[in-house]
């Protein structure tokens, strides 16, 4: 039988416990966010178990919330039955570890099905939905909200990044943006020597290799190359294939780096391998001069410290960081680049618009307009002063709004509010 597991077991205490629950301990912004948050909270962290069929359903729900799947599939009763049948037995594991009055934060659609069972234990249940897109309800969110009517009705609160991402009719809605830890290995300051050493060690700039990192390229990255970087999961909504297409007609000294997590290490994202394969096929079809300027860096999650260090070094090496997402609930990879003082070109979608004021601390573009994306990249690449100014203001914004102590405070406010019985929609 599938059972959850503690990633971080809560410390024994006399009062109510706070427990976060998600689908994976590695491989994305949510798991990194929880790991960083727990350094500022007295809380536990549990990870559910799933099967390939379960993750196929949850990926479909993820895409449907973004309006990018066929809502007709929701009419198949087998779909949600397979989802609920995977989660229902796992409630017993929580029943043996939770007590009435505890607070459980369920993260994203993979865990929402636990809500009725946990509520029956006398636990306060909050759903933190990190996904969000503004689409016509019947093209996406509407069918999902109807399918989860029972679960949503049992919740004590919902957390979203933007108000419009929340399901209708929920008693408490808290709008809480995510956060980063500037002192974490992925974000800490690196010297020029450290950056050079890391990139040479993984084989990006030298003829070498490191277990846990696979670099695909025609030749090492030249030391004087101007660099555009996108760091993302190999997710269809991140549009890594579109980033490859940007290589055409960029100046000859500009190189594109695409860095992502090895899809084999992310069981809850079954589309990753297909997207990576599409990127590799596009790369093979590029004219040789353009192909030579594209570098793919695949990083294993089995060495998390190396993973964080490589991403840090790549972002600090980049002249411009790109995030060409088609939809984005928030976009922590942009936040991470901003806290490093990098100039960012990002899609004008979702939470990216909340982080970036166009022309002040970054540049927003239409991700479907390749010419506009290239023009924004070229403008920043050609103007070092502008890059510096945007980067400095970007770092200031992150330190002011998007750090872990602020996120921990927001959660404390949420818990106090639902415990008091007050009804609120927090701006």
N, C-alpha and C positions, 0 to 999 in steps of 0.2 A: 504494500500500500504506500502511496506517496505521502510523505510527511514533510512539514517545514523543518527548518533548522535555525538555531541561533547563529547569527553572524556576530552579534554582541549581546551577551546575556545581561539583562538588567540587574543592577546590584540589589541585594536584599534590602528592603527598607520598610518602615512602618506604614508609610502613606501609599497613595495610589501610584501605580507604575505608568510610565509613558513608554509605548512601544511603537516603533516604525515597522511596517511590513511592506516588502516589495518583492519583485520577481527574480532578482539576481543581485549578487553581491559585487559584481564587476560588470564593466562594459557599458557605461553610459553616464549621462549627467545626473540621473536620479540616484544611482548608487554612490557616486562621488559626493553628491550633495548630502546624503544621509551620513556618510562617513565623516565628512567635515563638520556637520552639524552636531554630531554626538560628542565632539570635543568641547561643546558649549552647552550641552544638556546632560542631565542625569536620566538616561533613557536606554532602552534596549532596541535591538534590531533583529527581526526575524525575516527569513527568506522562504517563500513558498516553493513547492515542487510542481513541476509540470511535465507534460509529454509533448512531443512534436505536434500532435493534433491540437492540443490546448494552445500552444503558441501560434499555430496557424490561425486559430480563431481570434486570439488577442491581437495579432498583427492586422487581421482584417478589421477589427474594431478600431484600432489605431488609425488605419487609413480612412475608414468611414467617418470618423470624427473630423477628419480633414476634408471630407467631401470628395475623396479620391478612390472610392470603391463603389460597387453596385449595391444600393440599398435593398434591392430585391432579394438578395441572399438572406437578409434578416428574417424573411418569411419562412425559411426552412427551420422547423422546430428542432432538428438535430443539432443545429449550430449552438444555440445557447444550452441545450441539454448537455452536450459534450463539455462545454465550459463549466457549467455548474457541477456536473458529476465529478470533475477533477478537483474542485475546491471543497465541496461539501464534506468529504471525509477528513479534511485537514483541520476543520473546526475543533475536532476532538483533541488535537495536539494543543491548541490554544486553551481549551477548557481546563487542561491539566496545569496550565502555567499562568493563567490570568485570574483575577478576582474582581468582583463587582466594584465599580468605581475607577478601575484602570482606564486609561485613555489609549486607544489604538489609532494610529495614523496609517491608513491604507493608501498606497501610492499607485496611481494609474489604473487602467482598466483590468490589468491582470489580477488584481486583488479585490476589486469591488464586490465580487460575488461572495466574499466572506462576511459582508456586513450583517445580513440577517442572523446568521449563526452566532456571530460575536455579540450582537446586541442582545440576543437571548441569554447570554451569560451575565448580563448586567453591566457590560462594558460600554463606555462612551466611544462612539465610532466616528472618525473624521475621514473623509476621502479627499486626498490631495491629487487633483488632476493636473498633471504637468503638460498635457496635450491641449492644443487649442487652435482653432481656425474659425474665421468668420465666413461662413458659407450659408446658403439657403438651407433652412432646417431639414427639409425633406431630402436634400442631397447628402446629408451626413448625420449631424447630431440628433435630429428628431427620431429616427428609427432606433438609435442607440439608447436615448433616454427612455423610450417606451419599453424597450427590451429589459432595461434595468429599473423599471418602475418600482418593483418590490424592494430592491436594494437601496435605491435613492430615498424611498420613504422611511427607511429605518435610520438614516444618517443623522447624527447630531450637527454636522457642519460639512461644508464643502470648501476647499481651498482651490483657487485658480489664479493664474497670472494676470488675466484681464477679466473685468466683470462679464463681458459678453461670452466668455468661455464656459460660464456656469450653467448647469441644467436648470430648467424652470422649476419653481415651486419648492425649492429647498429652504428650510427655515433660517439657517445661518449660512451666509456666503462671505468668505474672507478673501480679499484680493491681496495676495502675498507673493512678491517676486522672489525668485531663488537668490542664491548668494555664492560667493567664492571665498576661499581662504588665501589671502596674499602670501602667507608664510608657508603654505603647503609645498611639497616637492614640485608640483606642477607649475607653481607660480613664483617661487622664491627667486631672488636675484641670482643671476649667473654672470660670471666674468666672461670676457671675450675668449679667454683661454679655455674655460669650461665648455662654452658653446662649440668652439672649434674641435675640442677633443671628442665631445659626444657625437658630432656629425661625422667626424672621420671614423670613429669607432664602429658606427653602424653601417659604414660603407657608402654614405651619401656623398662624401667629398673625397674619399680615398678608396683604394682597392683593398677593402677589408670586410669583415662580417661579424655580427654579434648574434648569438642565439636569442631568439625572441623578437627579432626585427628583420623583416625581409624588404629589401629595396629593389625595385624594378626600374631600370634606367638603361639608356644607351651608353652613357658615360658618366663619370662623377660630375657633380655640380661644380662649375667653375668658381673660384674664389671671388671673382669680381662680378658675378652674375647678379642682376637685380631679381628679387624673388617675390613671387606671389604665392601665398599658402592658403589652403583650406584644410582644416582639421574637422573630420566628421565621421560618424558611423556610416557604413555603406548602406544607407537607407534611401529609398527612392525619393523621399521628400527633401533630402539634402542636395540632390541634383549634382552629384559628382561627375556624371557624364557631361553635363552642361559646362562644368569647369574645364574639362578636357577640351571642349569645343572652343573655349576662350583662347586657347593657344594660337589658333589661326589668326594672323594679322596683328598679333602683339609684336613689339620691337624684338629684333633678333637676339638681344642680350637679356631678355626677360625669360626666366624659367618658372614653371608652375610646379609646385609641390602639392601632392594630394596625400594626406596622412589619415589613416583610419585604423580601426581595431580589426584584428584578424576575425573574420566572420565565424570561424570555427569556435571561437571563444564566447560567442553570444547566443545561447540557445533560444532566447526569447525574441530573436530577430531573424526569422527564416529567410528573409529576402536579401540578406547581406551578400551571400555568395553570388547570387544572380546579378546584383548591381556591380560588384567587383569584376565579374566576368564581362559585363557590358563595357565597363571602363577599359579593360584590357583589350577588348576587340576594337573599340574606337581608337585606342592608341596605336594599334597595329595598322589601322587604315589611314592615319595621318601622313602627310608628306614627311619625308625623312627629316628635313630641318626642323619642323614643328615637333615631331616625335622626340627628337633629341633634347628638346627643352621641357619635357614633362617627366617628372619623377614620382613614383608611387612608393609610399612608405607604409608597410603593414606592420602593426605593432601588436604583439601578443599580450593578453591580459594575465598570462601566467607569471609574468615578472612585473608586478605593478609599480615597483620603484623605478625600474628602467623605463616603463611606459610613460610615467609622469615626467621623468627627466628628459626623454626624447621629445615629448610634446613641448615642454618648456623651451628646450634649445631650438626647436624648429620655429616656434613663434617668435623668439627673440632674433633669429636669423632673418626672418621675413622682413622685407621692406613694406609690404602691404599684406594684411590678412583679409581674405575674402570669405564671406558666408553667403553662398548663392542658393539658399534654401527656397523651396517653393512654398512651404508653410513652416512656421516655427512657433512653438508655444512660448519659448523664451530665448534660448540660444546661449548656453553657458560657455561654449567655445569662444563666442564673441566677447563675453564678459572677461574671460581669461586673457584674451589678447589685449583688451582695453586696459586691464590692470597692469599689464606690462608696458603700457605706453605706446602700443602699436597703432598705426593708422588702419582703419577698418573700412572696407566696402561691404555692405550687407544689404540683403533684400528688404524692401519696405513691406514686411509682413509680420503679423503677430507681435511677439514680445521684442523682436529686434527694433521695432519702431519705438518701443518704450525706452530702450537703452540709448538709442542714438538720435540726437537732434541733427538733422541733415545739415552738413556744412559747418557744424560747431564742434562736435566730437567724433565725427565719422561721416560717411557718405552713404545715403540710401539710394537703391536702384530698383528698377523693375527686373526681377530675375529672369523673365522671359524675353527680355530685350538684350540680346548678346552684344549688339553694337553699343548700347548704353553702358553695359557692364565693362566692356573693353575701354570705353572712353573714360570712365571713372578711374579705372586702374591706371591708365596711361597718364591721366592728370596728376594723380598722387605720385606715381613713380618719377615723374619729371620735376616734382616740386618738393625738395627736401624740407624746406621751411614749413610748408603746409602740412606735410606728414608729421613733423615734430609738434606743431601747434595742436593738430587734431589728437595726436597721441597723448599729449600732456593733459588736455582737457578730458579725454576719455578716462585716463587713470583717476583724475579727480572725481569724476562721476561715480566710478565703481567704489572708491574708498568712502564716498559719502553715502551711497544708497544700497550697495550690494555686497555687504560683508556678513560673515556668519553671526557675529553678536546681534546684529539687527534682525536676522532671521530667527534666532533663538528667542529674542524679545517678542517678535510677532507671534510665535507659537505660544509663548506664555500668555499673551493677551487672549489668544483664541481659547486656550484651555480655561482661563478664568471666566471668559464670557459664557461658554457653554455650560460651565459648572454652576453659574449663577442663574441660568434659565432665561437670560435676556435674549430677545430676538434681535438680530442685527444683520445688516449688509454693510461690510466695512469698505470704505472707499480706498 
